[in-house]
Amino acid sequence: MSAAASRHDKESSGARVKISIKNVGMGRPRVWLSSGFEDFRAATAVSLSYGMFWVGLSIAVTAGALTLGLWHWLLPLVAGFMFIGPLVAVGSYGISKALEEGRSPTLGDAFGAWRGHTGQLAMMGVMMMIFFLAWIRLATLLFALFFGLQSPDPSTVYASLLTTPEGLGMLVVGLAFGCVLAFGAFSISVVAIPTLMDQDLTFMEGIEASIRSVARNFRPMLLWAAILTGCVLVGMATFYIGLALILPVLGHASWHAYEDLVVCERLDDPGA
């Protein structure tokens, strides 16, 4: 490891864990994705069941919004999925971890992946919800700014996004601000959550490891963020059905990204 990397080693939790961040090349995101597919193939039934759970929940939320007449919330809610996606992937991390331990994964590994580090993972959940609520608030303000306080006719509002100056303006501004927020959420969470699942650390130490991973590998991580976003958008375009496959694969791949980027060394001697 380089001298610069050594200077940035982080001793955590009373010098019990030293965190080092590795440099990776532009080809690694493809390797992570390939490893995610391999994990999915090795635990197809469990992974697919976990993905279908989130598909069912997404359909239920959409149906509820339409039933309650809250159709105008659908677009920001769908876009806001990017902010809570890392939390959704926790179950896939549990499945991948079980495979690495040589066990046959079960739904208990997926839905019980929070066990052991619930408090710190919950704090990460709070952080991601802050980003999500900030996005919802921003979307509400942009909608009012470009369309006024009265909601337009639901039969024309989404078409007007691409055919009117107001709609195009809202899309451009919303996309710009949304990308900034989404990349901020990605930067603090991309390896933080799997790190917290794998190590006895605080959520702030997990966030630090994540930010350092992005800073040291900016181009590969930017590519990885684009891959994650593109895949999720494809899943959304299939009326959520594609997410049954996409979410587990991306979750497994993110676990391998963590293992490729973060080295956690336990120190027996605090003075080492």
C-alpha positions in Angstrom: 0.0 0.0 0.0 1.3 3.5 -0.8 2.5 5.9 1.8 -0.5 8.2 1.1 -2.8 5.3 1.8 -1.0 4.5 5.0 -1.4 8.0 6.2 -5.1 7.7 5.8 -5.6 4.4 7.6 -8.3 4.8 10.2 -8.1 3.2 13.6 -11.6 2.7 14.8 -13.5 1.7 17.9 -10.7 2.4 20.3 -7.9 1.3 17.9 -9.5 -2.2 17.5 -10.1 -1.9 13.7 -7.9 -0.3 11.1 -9.7 0.6 7.9 -7.7 0.9 4.7 -9.2 1.9 1.3 -7.8 0.2 -1.8 -7.5 1.7 -5.3 -9.5 0.0 -8.0 -9.5 0.3 -11.8 -12.3 1.2 -14.1 -12.9 -2.5 -14.9 -13.9 -3.4 -11.4 -17.6 -2.4 -11.6 -18.1 -4.9 -14.3 -16.4 -7.6 -12.1 -18.7 -6.6 -9.2 -21.8 -6.9 -11.4 -20.6 -10.3 -12.6 -20.0 -11.5 -9.0 -23.5 -10.3 -8.2 -25.0 -12.5 -10.9 -23.0 -15.4 -9.6 -24.4 -14.9 -6.1 -27.9 -14.7 -7.6 -27.4 -17.9 -9.5 -26.1 -19.6 -6.3 -29.1 -18.6 -4.3 -31.8 -18.0 -6.9 -34.8 -18.9 -4.9 -34.0 -16.8 -1.8 -32.7 -13.8 -3.8 -35.7 -13.8 -6.1 -38.1 -14.1 -3.2 -36.4 -11.1 -1.6 -36.6 -9.1 -4.8 -40.3 -10.0 -5.3 -41.0 -8.8 -1.7 -39.8 -5.3 -2.7 -41.7 -5.5 -6.0 -44.9 -6.3 -4.2 -44.3 -3.5 -1.7 -43.6 -1.0 -4.5 -46.8 -2.0 -6.4 -48.8 -1.7 -3.1 -47.4 1.8 -2.5 -48.2 2.8 -6.1 -51.8 1.4 -5.9 -52.3 3.2 -2.5 -51.2 6.5 -3.9 -53.5 6.2 -6.9 -56.4 5.1 -4.7 -55.9 8.0 -2.4 -55.6 10.5 -5.3 -52.0 11.2 -4.6 -50.9 10.4 -8.1 -48.8 13.6 -8.3 -46.5 12.0 -5.6 -45.6 9.0 -7.8 -42.8 10.6 -9.8 -40.9 12.0 -6.8 -41.5 8.8 -4.8 -40.1 6.6 -7.7 -37.1 8.9 -8.1 -36.6 8.9 -4.3 -36.1 5.2 -4.4 -32.5 6.0 -5.2 -32.0 7.3 -1.7 -33.4 4.2 0.1 -32.0 1.7 -2.3 -28.9 1.0 -0.1 -31.2 0.0 2.8 -33.2 -2.3 0.6 -30.0 -4.0 -0.4 -29.2 -5.1 3.2 -31.0 -8.4 2.7 -28.9 -9.2 -0.4 -25.8 -8.5 1.7 -26.9 -11.1 4.2 -27.4 -13.6 1.4 -23.9 -13.0 0.0 -22.4 -13.2 3.4 -24.0 -16.5 4.0 -22.7 -17.9 0.7 -19.2 -16.8 1.6 -19.5 -18.6 4.9 -20.4 -21.8 3.0 -24.0 -21.9 4.1 -27.2 -22.3 2.1 -28.9 -18.9 2.4 -32.4 -18.7 3.8 -34.9 -15.9 3.9 -33.8 -15.5 7.6 -30.4 -14.4 6.3 -32.1 -11.8 4.1 -34.7 -10.4 6.5 -32.6 -10.9 9.6 -29.4 -9.3 8.1 -29.9 -6.3 10.5 -29.3 -8.5 13.6 -26.1 -7.7 15.5 -25.7 -4.2 14.3 -29.3 -2.9 14.4 -28.5 0.4 16.2 -25.8 1.6 13.8 -27.7 0.4 10.7 -30.8 2.2 12.0 -28.7 5.4 12.2 -27.7 4.9 8.6 -31.4 4.5 7.8 -32.0 7.9 9.5 -29.3 9.5 7.3 -30.8 8.1 4.1 -34.3 9.2 5.2 -33.0 12.7 5.6 -31.8 12.7 2.0 -35.1 11.1 0.9 -37.2 13.7 2.7 -35.0 16.5 1.4 -35.7 15.2 -2.1 -39.4 15.1 -1.5 -39.4 18.6 -0.2 -37.4 19.8 -3.1 -39.7 18.1 -5.6 -42.7 19.7 -3.9 -41.2 23.2 -4.1 -40.2 22.7 -7.8 -43.7 21.5 -8.6 -45.2 24.6 -7.0 -42.6 26.9 -8.7 -43.3 25.6 -12.2 -46.9 24.6 -12.1 -48.3 26.8 -9.4 -50.2 25.8 -6.2 -53.0 24.1 -8.1 -52.4 20.6 -9.2 -52.8 20.2 -13.0 -55.1 17.6 -14.5 -53.6 14.1 -13.9 -54.4 13.1 -17.4 -52.1 15.8 -18.8 -49.5 16.6 -16.1 -47.0 13.9 -17.0 -47.3 14.6 -20.7 -46.7 18.3 -20.0 -43.4 17.5 -18.5 -42.0 16.9 -22.0 -44.2 19.2 -24.0 -44.3 22.5 -22.1 -41.6 25.0 -21.1 -42.7 24.7 -17.5 -42.4 20.9 -17.6 -39.1 20.8 -19.3 -37.8 23.5 -16.9 -38.9 21.5 -13.9 -37.3 18.3 -15.3 -33.9 20.0 -16.0 -33.7 21.7 -12.6 -35.1 18.7 -10.7 -32.6 16.4 -12.5 -29.7 18.7 -11.6 -30.6 19.0 -7.9 -31.6 15.3 -7.7 -28.3 14.2 -9.1 -26.4 16.2 -6.5 -28.5 14.8 -3.7 -28.4 11.3 -5.1 -24.6 11.3 -5.4 -24.3 12.7 -1.9 -26.4 9.8 -0.6 -24.4 7.3 -2.7 -21.1 8.7 -1.4 -22.0 8.2 2.3 -23.6 4.8 1.9 -22.1 2.9 -1.0 -19.8 0.8 1.3 -21.0 2.2 4.7 -23.9 -0.2 5.2 -22.0 -3.5 4.3 -19.1 -2.3 6.4 -21.4 -1.8 9.4 -22.8 -5.3 8.8 -19.4 -6.8 8.7 -17.6 -4.9 11.4 -18.2 -3.6 14.9 -18.1 0.1 13.9 -20.1 3.3 14.4 -22.2 4.6 11.6 -20.0 7.7 11.3 -17.0 5.4 10.8 -18.9 3.6 8.1 -19.8 6.9 6.4 -16.1 8.0 6.6 -15.0 4.7 4.9 -17.6 5.2 2.2 -16.6 8.8 1.5 -12.9 7.8 1.4 -13.7 5.0 -1.0 -15.5 7.4 -3.4 -12.8 10.1 -3.1 -9.9 7.6 -3.7 -11.7 5.9 -6.6 -13.8 8.7 -8.0 -14.0 7.6 -11.7 -14.8 3.9 -11.0 -17.3 4.9 -8.3 -19.0 7.4 -10.6 -19.3 4.6 -13.2 -20.7 2.3 -10.5 -23.2 5.0 -9.5 -24.3 5.3 -13.1 -24.7 1.5 -13.4 -26.8 1.3 -10.3 -29.0 4.2 -11.4 -29.4 2.8 -15.0 -30.3 -0.6 -13.8 -32.9 0.6 -11.3 -34.5 2.9 -14.0 -34.8 -0.2 -16.2 -36.5 -2.0 -13.4 -38.9 0.9 -12.8 -39.7 1.0 -16.6 -40.9 -2.6 -16.4 -43.6 -1.5 -13.9 -41.3 -2.8 -11.1 -41.3 -6.4 -12.3 -37.7 -6.3 -13.4 -36.7 -5.2 -10.0 -37.2 -8.7 -8.7 -34.0 -9.6 -10.5 -32.2 -6.3 -10.6 -32.4 -5.4 -6.9 -30.9 -8.7 -5.6 -28.1 -8.7 -8.2 -27.2 -5.1 -7.5 -27.2 -5.8 -3.8 -24.9 -8.8 -4.2 -22.7 -6.8 -6.4 -22.5 -4.0 -3.9 -21.3 -6.5 -1.3 -18.5 -7.5 -3.5 -17.7 -3.8 -4.2 -17.3 -3.3 -0.4 -15.0 -6.3 -0.1 -12.9 -5.0 -3.0 -12.6 -1.5 -1.7 -12.4 -1.8 2.1 -9.8 -3.7 4.2 -10.6 -4.0 7.9 -7.8 -5.2 10.1 -8.5 -6.1 13.7 -5.8 -4.9 16.0 -5.2 -7.1 19.1 -2.9 -4.6 20.6 -4.4 -1.1 20.9 -0.9 0.4 20.7 0.0 -1.5 17.5 
